Amino acid sequence: MASHYDLEEQEQIAQLKAFWARWGNAITWLLIAVLAAYAAYNGWQYWQNRQAVQAAALFDELEQAARADDVERVRRVWTDLQAQAARTTQAQHGALLAARVFADAEQSADARAALQFVIDRARDDALAAVARLRLAGIELDAGQPEAALKLLEAEVPAALRPWRADRRGDVLQRLGRIDEAREAYREAWRGMDSDVAYRGIVEAKLNALGVDPGAEPEAKP
């Protein structure tokens, strides 16, 4: 009886050896790949979480510097935010904030660079559109209306179309294209809700061009 079981065990061992000889190498590499993927996933999660924490801390510091109108501190923190967490949402919002501080300080080159950062990297269409609108304003103030108009050619989310139209009106008026400017301002005025305070500014721009939008018939859909 013992020899019978020994024979069965020997057959099983022989089968196992044959199976391992055929598939052992593939199984080993599969296990290595699975473990490597698991380790990479954990590493990626750790890196993502670490970046998020760093970005949040830096953005908070950037906000403090902006409230204090500390331009050099804003520049330093913004540089750190780009270096350490450039792919985060906080970096996009930080760029817009830094650009405003730089523009207020009449440091247009730094403002341009920060806004271009958003345009090039933003995953959110609305953020990229806001950056283009602000950059167009900087170009217009710098006496570059053609460059500003080009920036305004890009499509924007529906909620921002009245604001783009208003900025286009400013640019077109600077270029002496008054009829087109009127139409742009009309589009902006009609697109803004009546409770939006800025609508009154757009109306004033139209009045200065001889248009009373409230007296005009509503555009047919």
Biotite code that builds the C-alpha atoms (Angstrom):
import biotite.structure as struc

atoms = struc.array([
    struc.Atom([0.000, 0.000, 0.000], chain_id="A", res_id=1, res_name="MET", atom_name="CA", element="C"),
    struc.Atom([2.822, 2.389, 0.927], chain_id="A", res_id=2, res_name="ALA", atom_name="CA", element="C"),
    struc.Atom([4.536, 1.837, -2.404], chain_id="A", res_id=3, res_name="SER", atom_name="CA", element="C"),
    struc.Atom([1.225, 2.619, -4.147], chain_id="A", res_id=4, res_name="HIS", atom_name="CA", element="C"),
    struc.Atom([1.020, 6.030, -2.460], chain_id="A", res_id=5, res_name="TYR", atom_name="CA", element="C"),
    struc.Atom([4.694, 6.635, -3.106], chain_id="A", res_id=6, res_name="ASP", atom_name="CA", element="C"),
    struc.Atom([4.081, 6.024, -6.784], chain_id="A", res_id=7, res_name="LEU", atom_name="CA", element="C"),
    struc.Atom([1.135, 8.463, -6.832], chain_id="A", res_id=8, res_name="GLU", atom_name="CA", element="C"),
    struc.Atom([3.172, 11.103, -5.023], chain_id="A", res_id=9, res_name="GLU", atom_name="CA", element="C"),
    struc.Atom([6.028, 10.623, -7.474], chain_id="A", res_id=10, res_name="GLN", atom_name="CA", element="C"),
    struc.Atom([3.630, 11.059, -10.386], chain_id="A", res_id=11, res_name="GLU", atom_name="CA", element="C"),
    struc.Atom([2.189, 14.245, -8.845], chain_id="A", res_id=12, res_name="GLN", atom_name="CA", element="C"),
    struc.Atom([5.670, 15.588, -8.221], chain_id="A", res_id=13, res_name="ILE", atom_name="CA", element="C"),
    struc.Atom([6.642, 14.761, -11.782], chain_id="A", res_id=14, res_name="ALA", atom_name="CA", element="C"),
    struc.Atom([3.534, 16.536, -13.104], chain_id="A", res_id=15, res_name="GLN", atom_name="CA", element="C"),
    struc.Atom([4.228, 19.563, -10.925], chain_id="A", res_id=16, res_name="LEU", atom_name="CA", element="C"),
    struc.Atom([7.822, 19.690, -12.163], chain_id="A", res_id=17, res_name="LYS", atom_name="CA", element="C"),
    struc.Atom([6.652, 19.483, -15.753], chain_id="A", res_id=18, res_name="ALA", atom_name="CA", element="C"),
    struc.Atom([4.064, 22.225, -15.189], chain_id="A", res_id=19, res_name="PHE", atom_name="CA", element="C"),
    struc.Atom([6.593, 24.487, -13.506], chain_id="A", res_id=20, res_name="TRP", atom_name="CA", element="C"),
    struc.Atom([9.178, 23.816, -16.209], chain_id="A", res_id=21, res_name="ALA", atom_name="CA", element="C"),
    struc.Atom([6.659, 24.964, -18.793], chain_id="A", res_id=22, res_name="ARG", atom_name="CA", element="C"),
    struc.Atom([4.907, 27.825, -16.971], chain_id="A", res_id=23, res_name="TRP", atom_name="CA", element="C"),
    struc.Atom([7.079, 28.717, -14.011], chain_id="A", res_id=24, res_name="GLY", atom_name="CA", element="C"),
    struc.Atom([8.980, 31.502, -15.735], chain_id="A", res_id=25, res_name="ASN", atom_name="CA", element="C"),
    struc.Atom([5.778, 33.148, -17.004], chain_id="A", res_id=26, res_name="ALA", atom_name="CA", element="C"),
    struc.Atom([4.125, 32.896, -13.587], chain_id="A", res_id=27, res_name="ILE", atom_name="CA", element="C"),
    struc.Atom([7.162, 34.451, -11.919], chain_id="A", res_id=28, res_name="THR", atom_name="CA", element="C"),
    struc.Atom([7.187, 37.412, -14.313], chain_id="A", res_id=29, res_name="TRP", atom_name="CA", element="C"),
    struc.Atom([3.423, 37.845, -13.923], chain_id="A", res_id=30, res_name="LEU", atom_name="CA", element="C"),
    struc.Atom([3.771, 38.001, -10.143], chain_id="A", res_id=31, res_name="LEU", atom_name="CA", element="C"),
    struc.Atom([6.615, 40.501, -10.491], chain_id="A", res_id=32, res_name="ILE", atom_name="CA", element="C"),
    struc.Atom([4.508, 42.657, -12.825], chain_id="A", res_id=33, res_name="ALA", atom_name="CA", element="C"),
    struc.Atom([1.508, 42.584, -10.462], chain_id="A", res_id=34, res_name="VAL", atom_name="CA", element="C"),
    struc.Atom([3.651, 43.501, -7.455], chain_id="A", res_id=35, res_name="LEU", atom_name="CA", element="C"),
    struc.Atom([5.399, 46.245, -9.420], chain_id="A", res_id=36, res_name="ALA", atom_name="CA", element="C"),
    struc.Atom([2.055, 47.674, -10.547], chain_id="A", res_id=37, res_name="ALA", atom_name="CA", element="C"),
    struc.Atom([0.763, 47.614, -6.984], chain_id="A", res_id=38, res_name="TYR", atom_name="CA", element="C"),
    struc.Atom([3.887, 49.337, -5.708], chain_id="A", res_id=39, res_name="ALA", atom_name="CA", element="C"),
    struc.Atom([3.690, 51.924, -8.498], chain_id="A", res_id=40, res_name="ALA", atom_name="CA", element="C"),
    struc.Atom([0.031, 52.627, -7.705], chain_id="A", res_id=41, res_name="TYR", atom_name="CA", element="C"),
    struc.Atom([0.795, 53.119, -4.024], chain_id="A", res_id=42, res_name="ASN", atom_name="CA", element="C"),
    struc.Atom([3.736, 55.335, -4.935], chain_id="A", res_id=43, res_name="GLY", atom_name="CA", element="C"),
    struc.Atom([1.577, 57.386, -7.293], chain_id="A", res_id=44, res_name="TRP", atom_name="CA", element="C"),
    struc.Atom([-1.113, 57.810, -4.625], chain_id="A", res_id=45, res_name="GLN", atom_name="CA", element="C"),
    struc.Atom([1.491, 58.908, -2.090], chain_id="A", res_id=46, res_name="TYR", atom_name="CA", element="C"),
    struc.Atom([3.009, 61.366, -4.574], chain_id="A", res_id=47, res_name="TRP", atom_name="CA", element="C"),
    struc.Atom([-0.418, 62.775, -5.475], chain_id="A", res_id=48, res_name="GLN", atom_name="CA", element="C"),
    struc.Atom([-1.390, 63.231, -1.842], chain_id="A", res_id=49, res_name="ASN", atom_name="CA", element="C"),
    struc.Atom([1.964, 64.809, -1.032], chain_id="A", res_id=50, res_name="ARG", atom_name="CA", element="C"),
    struc.Atom([1.622, 67.231, -3.952], chain_id="A", res_id=51, res_name="GLN", atom_name="CA", element="C"),
    struc.Atom([-1.908, 68.161, -2.894], chain_id="A", res_id=52, res_name="ALA", atom_name="CA", element="C"),
    struc.Atom([-0.764, 68.952, 0.642], chain_id="A", res_id=53, res_name="VAL", atom_name="CA", element="C"),
    struc.Atom([2.193, 70.995, -0.620], chain_id="A", res_id=54, res_name="GLN", atom_name="CA", element="C"),
    struc.Atom([0.036, 72.853, -3.135], chain_id="A", res_id=55, res_name="ALA", atom_name="CA", element="C"),
    struc.Atom([-2.614, 73.712, -0.538], chain_id="A", res_id=56, res_name="ALA", atom_name="CA", element="C"),
    struc.Atom([0.011, 75.078, 1.854], chain_id="A", res_id=57, res_name="ALA", atom_name="CA", element="C"),
    struc.Atom([1.708, 77.133, -0.852], chain_id="A", res_id=58, res_name="LEU", atom_name="CA", element="C"),
    struc.Atom([-1.577, 78.508, -2.186], chain_id="A", res_id=59, res_name="PHE", atom_name="CA", element="C"),
    struc.Atom([-2.547, 79.580, 1.324], chain_id="A", res_id=60, res_name="ASP", atom_name="CA", element="C"),
    struc.Atom([0.780, 81.394, 1.656], chain_id="A", res_id=61, res_name="GLU", atom_name="CA", element="C"),
    struc.Atom([0.272, 82.973, -1.769], chain_id="A", res_id=62, res_name="LEU", atom_name="CA", element="C"),
    struc.Atom([-3.140, 84.298, -0.731], chain_id="A", res_id=63, res_name="GLU", atom_name="CA", element="C"),
    struc.Atom([-1.635, 85.830, 2.398], chain_id="A", res_id=64, res_name="GLN", atom_name="CA", element="C"),
    struc.Atom([1.096, 87.508, 0.364], chain_id="A", res_id=65, res_name="ALA", atom_name="CA", element="C"),
    struc.Atom([-1.465, 88.825, -2.137], chain_id="A", res_id=66, res_name="ALA", atom_name="CA", element="C"),
    struc.Atom([-3.651, 90.292, 0.618], chain_id="A", res_id=67, res_name="ARG", atom_name="CA", element="C"),
    struc.Atom([-0.578, 92.043, 1.979], chain_id="A", res_id=68, res_name="ALA", atom_name="CA", element="C"),
    struc.Atom([0.361, 93.337, -1.510], chain_id="A", res_id=69, res_name="ASP", atom_name="CA", element="C"),
    struc.Atom([3.793, 91.799, -0.971], chain_id="A", res_id=70, res_name="ASP", atom_name="CA", element="C"),
    struc.Atom([4.842, 91.443, -4.607], chain_id="A", res_id=71, res_name="VAL", atom_name="CA", element="C"),
    struc.Atom([8.238, 89.871, -3.934], chain_id="A", res_id=72, res_name="GLU", atom_name="CA", element="C"),
    struc.Atom([6.767, 87.288, -1.594], chain_id="A", res_id=73, res_name="ARG", atom_name="CA", element="C"),
    struc.Atom([4.092, 86.502, -4.174], chain_id="A", res_id=74, res_name="VAL", atom_name="CA", element="C"),
    struc.Atom([6.828, 86.000, -6.755], chain_id="A", res_id=75, res_name="ARG", atom_name="CA", element="C"),
    struc.Atom([8.797, 83.706, -4.469], chain_id="A", res_id=76, res_name="ARG", atom_name="CA", element="C"),
    struc.Atom([5.809, 81.559, -3.461], chain_id="A", res_id=77, res_name="VAL", atom_name="CA", element="C"),
    struc.Atom([4.502, 81.421, -7.033], chain_id="A", res_id=78, res_name="TRP", atom_name="CA", element="C"),
    struc.Atom([7.920, 80.163, -8.171], chain_id="A", res_id=79, res_name="THR", atom_name="CA", element="C"),
    struc.Atom([7.800, 77.443, -5.486], chain_id="A", res_id=80, res_name="ASP", atom_name="CA", element="C"),
    struc.Atom([4.257, 76.478, -6.479], chain_id="A", res_id=81, res_name="LEU", atom_name="CA", element="C"),
    struc.Atom([5.308, 76.018, -10.106], chain_id="A", res_id=82, res_name="GLN", atom_name="CA", element="C"),
    struc.Atom([8.356, 73.972, -9.125], chain_id="A", res_id=83, res_name="ALA", atom_name="CA", element="C"),
    struc.Atom([6.633, 71.713, -6.606], chain_id="A", res_id=84, res_name="GLN", atom_name="CA", element="C"),
    struc.Atom([3.032, 71.344, -7.760], chain_id="A", res_id=85, res_name="ALA", atom_name="CA", element="C"),
    struc.Atom([2.662, 72.648, -11.304], chain_id="A", res_id=86, res_name="ALA", atom_name="CA", element="C"),
    struc.Atom([-0.001, 70.087, -12.283], chain_id="A", res_id=87, res_name="ARG", atom_name="CA", element="C"),
    struc.Atom([-2.400, 70.847, -9.453], chain_id="A", res_id=88, res_name="THR", atom_name="CA", element="C"),
    struc.Atom([-5.568, 72.927, -9.549], chain_id="A", res_id=89, res_name="THR", atom_name="CA", element="C"),
    struc.Atom([-4.063, 75.146, -6.859], chain_id="A", res_id=90, res_name="GLN", atom_name="CA", element="C"),
    struc.Atom([-1.262, 76.046, -9.277], chain_id="A", res_id=91, res_name="ALA", atom_name="CA", element="C"),
    struc.Atom([-3.815, 77.232, -11.864], chain_id="A", res_id=92, res_name="GLN", atom_name="CA", element="C"),
    struc.Atom([-5.666, 79.387, -9.344], chain_id="A", res_id=93, res_name="HIS", atom_name="CA", element="C"),
    struc.Atom([-2.343, 80.541, -7.918], chain_id="A", res_id=94, res_name="GLY", atom_name="CA", element="C"),
    struc.Atom([-1.255, 81.686, -11.362], chain_id="A", res_id=95, res_name="ALA", atom_name="CA", element="C"),
    struc.Atom([-4.391, 83.820, -11.761], chain_id="A", res_id=96, res_name="LEU", atom_name="CA", element="C"),
    struc.Atom([-3.862, 85.330, -8.327], chain_id="A", res_id=97, res_name="LEU", atom_name="CA", element="C"),
    struc.Atom([-0.176, 86.013, -8.965], chain_id="A", res_id=98, res_name="ALA", atom_name="CA", element="C"),
    struc.Atom([-1.003, 87.557, -12.352], chain_id="A", res_id=99, res_name="ALA", atom_name="CA", element="C"),
    struc.Atom([-3.429, 89.995, -10.715], chain_id="A", res_id=100, res_name="ARG", atom_name="CA", element="C"),
    struc.Atom([-0.813, 91.070, -8.169], chain_id="A", res_id=101, res_name="VAL", atom_name="CA", element="C"),
    struc.Atom([1.830, 91.505, -10.876], chain_id="A", res_id=102, res_name="PHE", atom_name="CA", element="C"),
    struc.Atom([-0.566, 93.463, -13.104], chain_id="A", res_id=103, res_name="ALA", atom_name="CA", element="C"),
    struc.Atom([-1.530, 95.777, -10.236], chain_id="A", res_id=104, res_name="ASP", atom_name="CA", element="C"),
    struc.Atom([2.190, 96.343, -9.621], chain_id="A", res_id=105, res_name="ALA", atom_name="CA", element="C"),
    struc.Atom([2.641, 97.151, -13.336], chain_id="A", res_id=106, res_name="GLU", atom_name="CA", element="C"),
    struc.Atom([4.914, 94.150, -13.805], chain_id="A", res_id=107, res_name="GLN", atom_name="CA", element="C"),
    struc.Atom([3.257, 93.085, -17.037], chain_id="A", res_id=108, res_name="SER", atom_name="CA", element="C"),
    struc.Atom([5.912, 90.577, -18.125], chain_id="A", res_id=109, res_name="ALA", atom_name="CA", element="C"),
    struc.Atom([5.406, 88.546, -14.945], chain_id="A", res_id=110, res_name="ASP", atom_name="CA", element="C"),
    struc.Atom([1.633, 88.839, -15.278], chain_id="A", res_id=111, res_name="ALA", atom_name="CA", element="C"),
    struc.Atom([1.799, 87.612, -18.878], chain_id="A", res_id=112, res_name="ARG", atom_name="CA", element="C"),
    struc.Atom([3.940, 84.621, -17.877], chain_id="A", res_id=113, res_name="ALA", atom_name="CA", element="C"),
    struc.Atom([1.553, 83.616, -15.090], chain_id="A", res_id=114, res_name="ALA", atom_name="CA", element="C"),
    struc.Atom([-1.496, 83.854, -17.355], chain_id="A", res_id=115, res_name="LEU", atom_name="CA", element="C"),
    struc.Atom([0.235, 81.949, -20.144], chain_id="A", res_id=116, res_name="GLN", atom_name="CA", element="C"),
    struc.Atom([0.965, 79.221, -17.585], chain_id="A", res_id=117, res_name="PHE", atom_name="CA", element="C"),
    struc.Atom([-2.783, 78.798, -17.087], chain_id="A", res_id=118, res_name="VAL", atom_name="CA", element="C"),
    struc.Atom([-3.549, 78.869, -20.809], chain_id="A", res_id=119, res_name="ILE", atom_name="CA", element="C"),
    struc.Atom([-0.926, 76.210, -21.527], chain_id="A", res_id=120, res_name="ASP", atom_name="CA", element="C"),
    struc.Atom([-1.684, 73.879, -18.621], chain_id="A", res_id=121, res_name="ARG", atom_name="CA", element="C"),
    struc.Atom([-5.257, 74.330, -17.414], chain_id="A", res_id=122, res_name="ALA", atom_name="CA", element="C"),
    struc.Atom([-7.500, 71.278, -17.666], chain_id="A", res_id=123, res_name="ARG", atom_name="CA", element="C"),
    struc.Atom([-10.511, 73.460, -16.889], chain_id="A", res_id=124, res_name="ASP", atom_name="CA", element="C"),
    struc.Atom([-11.792, 75.368, -19.942], chain_id="A", res_id=125, res_name="ASP", atom_name="CA", element="C"),
    struc.Atom([-13.220, 78.116, -17.741], chain_id="A", res_id=126, res_name="ALA", atom_name="CA", element="C"),
    struc.Atom([-9.859, 78.794, -16.086], chain_id="A", res_id=127, res_name="LEU", atom_name="CA", element="C"),
    struc.Atom([-8.122, 78.962, -19.454], chain_id="A", res_id=128, res_name="ALA", atom_name="CA", element="C"),
    struc.Atom([-10.814, 81.322, -20.750], chain_id="A", res_id=129, res_name="ALA", atom_name="CA", element="C"),
    struc.Atom([-10.451, 83.633, -17.747], chain_id="A", res_id=130, res_name="VAL", atom_name="CA", element="C"),
    struc.Atom([-6.686, 83.690, -18.294], chain_id="A", res_id=131, res_name="ALA", atom_name="CA", element="C"),
    struc.Atom([-7.167, 84.642, -21.970], chain_id="A", res_id=132, res_name="ARG", atom_name="CA", element="C"),
    struc.Atom([-9.574, 87.448, -21.077], chain_id="A", res_id=133, res_name="LEU", atom_name="CA", element="C"),
    struc.Atom([-7.155, 88.876, -18.534], chain_id="A", res_id=134, res_name="ARG", atom_name="CA", element="C"),
    struc.Atom([-4.193, 88.504, -20.858], chain_id="A", res_id=135, res_name="LEU", atom_name="CA", element="C"),
    struc.Atom([-6.140, 90.271, -23.602], chain_id="A", res_id=136, res_name="ALA", atom_name="CA", element="C"),
    struc.Atom([-6.684, 93.146, -21.180], chain_id="A", res_id=137, res_name="GLY", atom_name="CA", element="C"),
    struc.Atom([-2.959, 93.346, -20.474], chain_id="A", res_id=138, res_name="ILE", atom_name="CA", element="C"),
    struc.Atom([-2.158, 93.358, -24.186], chain_id="A", res_id=139, res_name="GLU", atom_name="CA", element="C"),
    struc.Atom([-4.721, 96.100, -24.784], chain_id="A", res_id=140, res_name="LEU", atom_name="CA", element="C"),
    struc.Atom([-3.259, 98.222, -21.986], chain_id="A", res_id=141, res_name="ASP", atom_name="CA", element="C"),
    struc.Atom([0.182, 97.672, -23.507], chain_id="A", res_id=142, res_name="ALA", atom_name="CA", element="C"),
    struc.Atom([-0.996, 99.072, -26.842], chain_id="A", res_id=143, res_name="GLY", atom_name="CA", element="C"),
    struc.Atom([-1.232, 95.694, -28.572], chain_id="A", res_id=144, res_name="GLN", atom_name="CA", element="C"),
    struc.Atom([-4.907, 95.502, -29.653], chain_id="A", res_id=145, res_name="PRO", atom_name="CA", element="C"),
    struc.Atom([-4.244, 93.025, -32.465], chain_id="A", res_id=146, res_name="GLU", atom_name="CA", element="C"),
    struc.Atom([-2.613, 90.592, -30.023], chain_id="A", res_id=147, res_name="ALA", atom_name="CA", element="C"),
    struc.Atom([-5.553, 91.087, -27.666], chain_id="A", res_id=148, res_name="ALA", atom_name="CA", element="C"),
    struc.Atom([-8.073, 90.380, -30.436], chain_id="A", res_id=149, res_name="LEU", atom_name="CA", element="C"),
    struc.Atom([-6.290, 87.172, -31.367], chain_id="A", res_id=150, res_name="LYS", atom_name="CA", element="C"),
    struc.Atom([-6.520, 85.932, -27.783], chain_id="A", res_id=151, res_name="LEU", atom_name="CA", element="C"),
    struc.Atom([-10.276, 86.525, -27.871], chain_id="A", res_id=152, res_name="LEU", atom_name="CA", element="C"),
    struc.Atom([-10.794, 84.282, -30.914], chain_id="A", res_id=153, res_name="GLU", atom_name="CA", element="C"),
    struc.Atom([-10.759, 81.114, -28.799], chain_id="A", res_id=154, res_name="ALA", atom_name="CA", element="C"),
    struc.Atom([-14.108, 79.637, -27.798], chain_id="A", res_id=155, res_name="GLU", atom_name="CA", element="C"),
    struc.Atom([-15.155, 80.101, -24.168], chain_id="A", res_id=156, res_name="VAL", atom_name="CA", element="C"),
    struc.Atom([-17.810, 78.507, -21.938], chain_id="A", res_id=157, res_name="PRO", atom_name="CA", element="C"),
    struc.Atom([-21.284, 80.013, -22.364], chain_id="A", res_id=158, res_name="ALA", atom_name="CA", element="C"),
    struc.Atom([-21.176, 81.780, -18.988], chain_id="A", res_id=159, res_name="ALA", atom_name="CA", element="C"),
    struc.Atom([-18.119, 83.763, -20.059], chain_id="A", res_id=160, res_name="LEU", atom_name="CA", element="C"),
    struc.Atom([-19.297, 84.787, -23.521], chain_id="A", res_id=161, res_name="ARG", atom_name="CA", element="C"),
    struc.Atom([-20.731, 88.155, -22.410], chain_id="A", res_id=162, res_name="PRO", atom_name="CA", element="C"),
    struc.Atom([-17.420, 88.995, -20.746], chain_id="A", res_id=163, res_name="TRP", atom_name="CA", element="C"),
    struc.Atom([-15.496, 88.045, -23.870], chain_id="A", res_id=164, res_name="ARG", atom_name="CA", element="C"),
    struc.Atom([-17.879, 90.186, -25.936], chain_id="A", res_id=165, res_name="ALA", atom_name="CA", element="C"),
    struc.Atom([-17.278, 93.153, -23.635], chain_id="A", res_id=166, res_name="ASP", atom_name="CA", element="C"),
    struc.Atom([-13.519, 92.756, -23.933], chain_id="A", res_id=167, res_name="ARG", atom_name="CA", element="C"),
    struc.Atom([-13.831, 92.441, -27.724], chain_id="A", res_id=168, res_name="ARG", atom_name="CA", element="C"),
    struc.Atom([-15.805, 95.684, -27.732], chain_id="A", res_id=169, res_name="GLY", atom_name="CA", element="C"),
    struc.Atom([-12.950, 97.423, -25.921], chain_id="A", res_id=170, res_name="ASP", atom_name="CA", element="C"),
    struc.Atom([-10.406, 96.088, -28.401], chain_id="A", res_id=171, res_name="VAL", atom_name="CA", element="C"),
    struc.Atom([-12.494, 96.863, -31.487], chain_id="A", res_id=172, res_name="LEU", atom_name="CA", element="C"),
    struc.Atom([-13.121, 100.396, -30.263], chain_id="A", res_id=173, res_name="GLN", atom_name="CA", element="C"),
    struc.Atom([-9.371, 100.881, -29.806], chain_id="A", res_id=174, res_name="ARG", atom_name="CA", element="C"),
    struc.Atom([-8.885, 99.690, -33.387], chain_id="A", res_id=175, res_name="LEU", atom_name="CA", element="C"),
    struc.Atom([-11.425, 102.218, -34.632], chain_id="A", res_id=176, res_name="GLY", atom_name="CA", element="C"),
    struc.Atom([-13.922, 99.541, -35.688], chain_id="A", res_id=177, res_name="ARG", atom_name="CA", element="C"),
    struc.Atom([-16.811, 101.319, -34.011], chain_id="A", res_id=178, res_name="ILE", atom_name="CA", element="C"),
    struc.Atom([-19.751, 99.486, -35.611], chain_id="A", res_id=179, res_name="ASP", atom_name="CA", element="C"),
    struc.Atom([-18.247, 96.140, -34.600], chain_id="A", res_id=180, res_name="GLU", atom_name="CA", element="C"),
    struc.Atom([-17.577, 97.480, -31.123], chain_id="A", res_id=181, res_name="ALA", atom_name="CA", element="C"),
    struc.Atom([-21.238, 98.446, -30.739], chain_id="A", res_id=182, res_name="ARG", atom_name="CA", element="C"),
    struc.Atom([-22.342, 94.942, -31.720], chain_id="A", res_id=183, res_name="GLU", atom_name="CA", element="C"),
    struc.Atom([-19.891, 93.390, -29.299], chain_id="A", res_id=184, res_name="ALA", atom_name="CA", element="C"),
    struc.Atom([-21.141, 95.581, -26.446], chain_id="A", res_id=185, res_name="TYR", atom_name="CA", element="C"),
    struc.Atom([-24.746, 94.775, -27.376], chain_id="A", res_id=186, res_name="ARG", atom_name="CA", element="C"),
    struc.Atom([-23.928, 91.069, -27.197], chain_id="A", res_id=187, res_name="GLU", atom_name="CA", element="C"),
    struc.Atom([-22.317, 91.580, -23.792], chain_id="A", res_id=188, res_name="ALA", atom_name="CA", element="C"),
    struc.Atom([-25.233, 93.643, -22.439], chain_id="A", res_id=189, res_name="TRP", atom_name="CA", element="C"),
    struc.Atom([-27.860, 91.159, -23.620], chain_id="A", res_id=190, res_name="ARG", atom_name="CA", element="C"),
    struc.Atom([-25.900, 88.216, -22.267], chain_id="A", res_id=191, res_name="GLY", atom_name="CA", element="C"),
    struc.Atom([-25.624, 89.575, -18.712], chain_id="A", res_id=192, res_name="MET", atom_name="CA", element="C"),
    struc.Atom([-28.433, 89.223, -16.202], chain_id="A", res_id=193, res_name="ASP", atom_name="CA", element="C"),
    struc.Atom([-30.057, 92.488, -15.151], chain_id="A", res_id=194, res_name="SER", atom_name="CA", element="C"),
    struc.Atom([-28.796, 92.075, -11.578], chain_id="A", res_id=195, res_name="ASP", atom_name="CA", element="C"),
    struc.Atom([-25.144, 91.952, -12.677], chain_id="A", res_id=196, res_name="VAL", atom_name="CA", element="C"),
    struc.Atom([-23.624, 95.269, -11.627], chain_id="A", res_id=197, res_name="ALA", atom_name="CA", element="C"),
    struc.Atom([-21.106, 95.271, -14.489], chain_id="A", res_id=198, res_name="TYR", atom_name="CA", element="C"),
    struc.Atom([-24.003, 95.399, -16.962], chain_id="A", res_id=199, res_name="ARG", atom_name="CA", element="C"),
    struc.Atom([-24.354, 99.072, -16.085], chain_id="A", res_id=200, res_name="GLY", atom_name="CA", element="C"),
    struc.Atom([-20.761, 99.672, -17.189], chain_id="A", res_id=201, res_name="ILE", atom_name="CA", element="C"),
    struc.Atom([-21.424, 97.960, -20.515], chain_id="A", res_id=202, res_name="VAL", atom_name="CA", element="C"),
    struc.Atom([-24.530, 100.115, -20.926], chain_id="A", res_id=203, res_name="GLU", atom_name="CA", element="C"),
    struc.Atom([-22.426, 103.224, -20.283], chain_id="A", res_id=204, res_name="ALA", atom_name="CA", element="C"),
    struc.Atom([-20.018, 102.127, -23.011], chain_id="A", res_id=205, res_name="LYS", atom_name="CA", element="C"),
    struc.Atom([-22.945, 101.754, -25.410], chain_id="A", res_id=206, res_name="LEU", atom_name="CA", element="C"),
    struc.Atom([-24.339, 105.153, -24.416], chain_id="A", res_id=207, res_name="ASN", atom_name="CA", element="C"),
    struc.Atom([-20.942, 106.694, -25.196], chain_id="A", res_id=208, res_name="ALA", atom_name="CA", element="C"),
    struc.Atom([-21.250, 105.216, -28.690], chain_id="A", res_id=209, res_name="LEU", atom_name="CA", element="C"),
    struc.Atom([-24.753, 106.607, -29.175], chain_id="A", res_id=210, res_name="GLY", atom_name="CA", element="C"),
    struc.Atom([-26.688, 103.454, -28.269], chain_id="A", res_id=211, res_name="VAL", atom_name="CA", element="C"),
    struc.Atom([-29.418, 103.057, -25.651], chain_id="A", res_id=212, res_name="ASP", atom_name="CA", element="C"),
    struc.Atom([-29.739, 99.261, -25.330], chain_id="A", res_id=213, res_name="PRO", atom_name="CA", element="C"),
    struc.Atom([-32.819, 99.537, -23.119], chain_id="A", res_id=214, res_name="GLY", atom_name="CA", element="C"),
    struc.Atom([-34.678, 101.352, -25.883], chain_id="A", res_id=215, res_name="ALA", atom_name="CA", element="C"),
    struc.Atom([-33.866, 98.779, -28.538], chain_id="A", res_id=216, res_name="GLU", atom_name="CA", element="C"),
    struc.Atom([-36.241, 95.918, -29.324], chain_id="A", res_id=217, res_name="PRO", atom_name="CA", element="C"),
    struc.Atom([-35.263, 92.562, -27.876], chain_id="A", res_id=218, res_name="GLU", atom_name="CA", element="C"),
    struc.Atom([-33.332, 90.383, -30.300], chain_id="A", res_id=219, res_name="ALA", atom_name="CA", element="C"),
    struc.Atom([-35.398, 87.471, -31.619], chain_id="A", res_id=220, res_name="LYS", atom_name="CA", element="C"),
    struc.Atom([-34.097, 84.046, -30.625], chain_id="A", res_id=221, res_name="PRO", atom_name="CA", element="C"),
])
